[in-house]
Amino acid sequence: MQVTRRQVTGALAALPLLPMLGGCGTHSGDGLTIWAMGNEAASLPELLKSLALPAGAPKVTVQPLPWTAAHEKLLTGFAGGSLPAIGQVGNSWIAEMAAIGAIAPVPASAQGLLDDQFAAVVDTNRIAGQTWAIPWYVDTRLQYYRKDMFARAGYAAPPLDWAGWKAALHKVKALAGDGNYAVLLPVNEFEQLLTIALSAGARLLRDNGSRGAFSDPEFKAALAFYKSLFDEKLAPVTSATQISNIWNEFARGFFSIFLSGPWTIGDMKERLPAGMQAKWGTAPNPGPGGIGSAAPGGSSLVVFAGTENPDAAWDLLTRLLAPAAQLKFHQLTGDLPARRSVWRDAGIASDPVVAPFATQLDRATALPKVPEWERIVTEMQVVAERMVRGQYGVDAAAKEIDRRADRLLEKRRWMLDKGFAL
């Protein structure tokens, strides 16, 4: 059995799990085309100039895609047989792209590119013992905090265990005054609860990814801790859309901690007033007994299955991921390099704002590698918000998330029951 391109086109929100047996039918034409998104796409032409490609190498064309349309473009490109040779793919999409047969596995000749990388990010791209993509840049989420507020509360930085962290939040909130809070946890975003759950050691799915594990003690402990932050008035019950300007609210003390990724560093430097620049810092996430976890993020480079010149595509991908190219890429984009050696070469390993990201990436946990994951985590947050607003208790919320996850995973269970290798 196989997933047809017609099935993919007609079911972008409910992608089947059946593996492709044939190629993608991608086209390279007379050269190599790369699909990339955002700032990375804008910087690629300059990066390519620095590679000094050998004489006779195929011409390389960069086609930029907006992030908002990239996922659908990848699926419709697969369905229409129009994928390029190489593509930038969000790490959370790898399982889906592999499941439909859109990407080629990493060959032995390129495996060395994985030796100098963060283990959790590499693990994200490894499914059933096969690696499907090479990390291009990395990110994760951790705490951005008001150094001045924590100093006034008697802390050099936020404590890294849940009990100490919450005690510090109560002191910060008392200093912030009526109408202000300690931490921002937008109830329409799943990343904050997911970070707490990973820090608690929650496995999230069970039975080979075919059922939810949200009723496990670890996830319920995370859910209870998350709920307590709202119950104790440490976090406002608000969505991200209700925060008109996160920088202004952070600067005026409406909250003193929020979670975000490395892309926010530039925003902090550009959008906060000069008087605030010495008053903020970053710190790893707290966990039940020390530094917590987080989901590894970023983007990877893939070679699409069926490309007409796979050897040239893998050669170009290898050149893009060489240490010198990674350093140039960091200089062009500000993205955190995938390769650890480049952190040292770029001088960012000792940057007090950036270094906590390496600490957090060292403790990151790969997410479940099922194509339905993004839909599951969205349902998780819908239920969690209703719990925060009083519709569910912790046990009932966990049971409801399991119910919704199991419904989304029904096709996967059927496939496993039929003996398909997933």
Backbone hydrogen bonds, N-H to C=O, Kabsch-Sander energy under -0.5 kcal/mol:
donor,donor_aa,acceptor,acceptor_aa,energy
4,T,2,Q,-0.5
8,V,4,T,-1.9
9,T,5,R,-2.5
10,G,6,R,-2.1
11,A,7,Q,-0.9
11,A,8,V,-0.7
12,L,9,T,-0.5
14,A,11,A,-1.1
26,T,305,A,-0.7
27,H,83,L,-1.5
31,G,28,S,-1.6
32,L,59,K,-3.1
34,I,61,T,-2.9
35,W,86,I,-1.9
36,A,34,I,-0.5
36,A,63,Q,-1.7
38,G,65,L,-1.1
40,E,37,M,-0.9
41,A,37,M,-1.4
42,A,38,G,-1.6
43,S,39,N,-1.6
44,L,40,E,-1.4
47,L,43,S,-2.0
48,L,44,L,-3.1
49,K,45,P,-1.7
50,S,46,E,-1.1
50,S,47,L,-0.5
51,L,48,L,-1.2
52,A,49,K,-0.8
57,A,54,P,-2.0
61,T,32,L,-2.8
63,Q,34,I,-3.2
63,Q,61,T,-0.5
65,L,36,A,-2.6
69,A,66,P,-1.3
70,A,66,P,-1.0
70,A,67,W,-0.6
71,H,67,W,-0.6
73,K,69,A,-2.3
74,L,70,A,-2.4
75,L,71,H,-1.9
76,T,72,E,-3.0
77,G,73,K,-2.4
78,F,74,L,-2.0
79,A,75,L,-2.6
80,G,76,T,-2.2
81,G,78,F,-1.1
82,S,77,G,-2.9
83,L,77,G,-0.6
85,A,33,T,-1.0
86,I,33,T,-2.0
87,G,302,V,-2.0
88,Q,35,W,-2.4
89,V,87,G,-0.5
89,V,300,S,-2.7
91,N,298,G,-1.9
93,W,90,G,-2.5
94,I,91,N,-1.0
97,M,93,W,-2.5
98,A,94,I,-2.8
99,A,95,A,-2.3
100,I,96,E,-1.6
101,G,98,A,-1.0
102,A,97,M,-2.4
103,I,97,M,-0.7
104,A,303,V,-3.0
106,V,131,T,-3.0
110,A,107,P,-1.6
111,Q,107,P,-0.5
111,Q,108,A,-1.0
113,L,110,A,-1.6
114,L,111,Q,-2.0
115,D,112,G,-1.4
117,Q,114,L,-0.9
118,F,338,A,-0.6
122,V,118,F,-2.1
123,D,119,A,-2.6
124,T,120,A,-1.4
125,N,121,V,-0.9
125,N,122,V,-1.0
126,R,123,D,-1.4
127,I,125,N,-0.6
127,I,130,Q,-3.0
130,Q,127,I,-1.9
132,W,125,N,-2.5
134,I,301,L,-2.1
136,W,137,Y,-0.5
136,W,299,S,-2.8
137,Y,299,S,-1.7
138,V,336,L,-2.3
139,D,297,G,-1.3
142,L,260,S,-2.3
143,Q,283,A,-2.2
144,Y,258,F,-2.8
145,Y,143,Q,-0.5
145,Y,281,G,-2.5
146,R,256,S,-2.1
147,K,145,Y,-0.9
147,K,279,K,-1.6
148,D,279,K,-0.9
150,F,146,R,-2.0
151,A,147,K,-2.3
152,R,148,D,-2.2
153,A,149,M,-1.4
154,G,151,A,-1.3
155,Y,150,F,-3.2
162,W,287,G,-2.2
165,W,161,D,-3.1
166,K,162,W,-2.8
167,A,163,A,-2.1
168,A,164,G,-2.1
169,L,165,W,-2.2
170,H,166,K,-2.0
171,K,167,A,-1.5
172,V,168,A,-2.5
173,K,169,L,-2.7
174,A,170,H,-1.9
175,L,171,K,-1.8
176,A,172,V,-2.2
177,G,173,K,-1.5
180,N,177,G,-1.8
181,Y,254,F,-2.8
182,A,234,L,-2.0
183,V,234,L,-2.2
184,L,257,I,-2.4
185,L,183,V,-0.6
187,V,238,T,-2.4
189,E,186,P,-1.8
194,L,190,F,-2.6
195,T,191,E,-2.3
196,I,192,Q,-2.0
197,A,193,L,-2.6
198,L,194,L,-2.7
199,S,195,T,-2.2
200,A,196,I,-1.4
201,G,198,L,-1.2
202,A,197,A,-2.4
205,L,203,R,-2.2
206,R,211,R,-3.1
210,S,206,R,-1.4
210,S,207,D,-0.9
211,R,206,R,-1.7
213,A,204,L,-3.3
216,D,213,A,-1.3
220,K,216,D,-2.3
221,A,217,P,-2.2
222,A,218,E,-1.8
223,L,219,F,-2.8
224,A,220,K,-2.5
225,F,221,A,-2.2
226,Y,222,A,-2.7
227,K,223,L,-2.5
228,S,224,A,-2.1
229,L,225,F,-1.2
229,L,226,Y,-0.6
230,F,226,Y,-0.7
230,F,227,K,-0.8
231,D,227,K,-2.6
232,E,228,S,-2.4
233,K,230,F,-1.8
234,L,229,L,-1.9
235,A,229,L,-1.6
238,T,236,P,-1.7
242,Q,239,S,-1.4
243,I,240,A,-1.4
244,S,242,Q,-0.9
249,E,245,N,-2.3
250,F,246,I,-2.1
251,A,247,W,-2.5
252,R,248,N,-2.3
253,G,249,E,-0.6
253,G,250,F,-0.6
254,F,249,E,-2.3
255,F,249,E,-0.7
256,S,182,A,-1.7
257,I,182,A,-0.8
258,F,144,Y,-1.9
259,L,184,L,-0.5
260,S,142,L,-2.0
264,T,261,G,-1.7
265,I,262,P,-1.5
266,G,262,P,-0.5
267,D,263,W,-0.7
268,M,264,T,-2.7
269,K,265,I,-1.9
270,E,266,G,-1.8
271,R,267,D,-3.2
272,L,268,M,-1.4
276,M,273,P,-2.1
277,Q,273,P,-0.5
277,Q,274,A,-1.2
279,K,276,M,-2.0
281,G,145,Y,-2.0
283,A,143,Q,-1.9
287,G,160,L,-1.7
287,G,290,G,-1.5
292,G,285,N,-3.5
297,G,139,D,-3.5
299,S,137,Y,-1.3
300,S,89,V,-2.6
301,L,134,I,-2.7
302,V,87,G,-2.3
304,F,85,A,-2.0
304,F,302,V,-0.5
305,A,102,A,-1.6
307,T,304,F,-1.4
313,A,309,N,-2.0
314,W,310,P,-2.7
315,D,311,D,-2.0
316,L,312,A,-2.3
317,L,313,A,-2.5
318,T,314,W,-2.4
319,R,315,D,-1.9
320,L,316,L,-2.2
321,L,317,L,-1.1
322,A,319,R,-1.0
326,Q,322,A,-2.6
327,L,323,P,-2.4
328,K,324,A,-2.1
329,F,325,A,-2.6
330,H,326,Q,-2.3
331,Q,327,L,-2.1
332,L,328,K,-1.9
333,T,329,F,-2.5
334,G,330,H,-2.5
336,L,138,V,-0.6
338,A,136,W,-0.9
340,R,116,D,-2.9
342,V,339,R,-0.7
343,W,339,R,-0.9
343,W,340,R,-0.7
344,R,340,R,-1.3
345,D,341,S,-2.3
346,A,342,V,-2.8
347,G,343,W,-0.6
347,G,344,R,-0.8
348,I,343,W,-1.2
349,A,343,W,-1.4
351,D,348,I,-1.0
355,A,351,D,-3.5
357,F,354,V,-2.2
358,A,354,V,-0.7
358,A,355,A,-0.9
359,T,355,A,-1.7
360,Q,356,P,-2.4
361,L,357,F,-2.8
362,D,358,A,-2.1
363,R,359,T,-0.6
363,R,360,Q,-0.9
364,A,361,L,-1.2
365,T,294,A,-2.6
370,V,368,P,-1.2
373,W,370,V,-2.1
375,R,372,E,-0.6
376,I,372,E,-2.2
377,V,373,W,-2.8
378,T,374,E,-1.3
379,E,375,R,-2.0
380,M,376,I,-2.4
381,Q,377,V,-1.7
382,V,378,T,-1.8
383,V,379,E,-2.1
384,A,380,M,-2.3
385,E,381,Q,-2.6
386,R,382,V,-1.7
387,M,383,V,-2.1
388,V,384,A,-2.5
389,R,385,E,-2.0
390,G,387,M,-1.6
391,Q,386,R,-3.0
392,Y,386,R,-0.6
397,A,393,G,-2.4
398,A,394,V,-2.5
399,K,395,D,-2.2
400,E,396,A,-2.3
401,I,397,A,-2.5
402,D,398,A,-2.2
403,R,399,K,-2.2
404,R,400,E,-2.3
405,A,401,I,-2.7
406,D,402,D,-2.9
407,R,403,R,-1.7
408,L,404,R,-1.8
409,L,405,A,-1.7
410,E,407,R,-1.1
413,R,409,L,-2.2
414,W,410,E,-2.0
415,M,411,K,-2.4
416,L,412,R,-2.5
417,D,413,R,-2.6
418,K,414,W,-1.7
419,G,416,L,-1.3
420,F,415,M,-2.3
422,L,420,F,-0.6
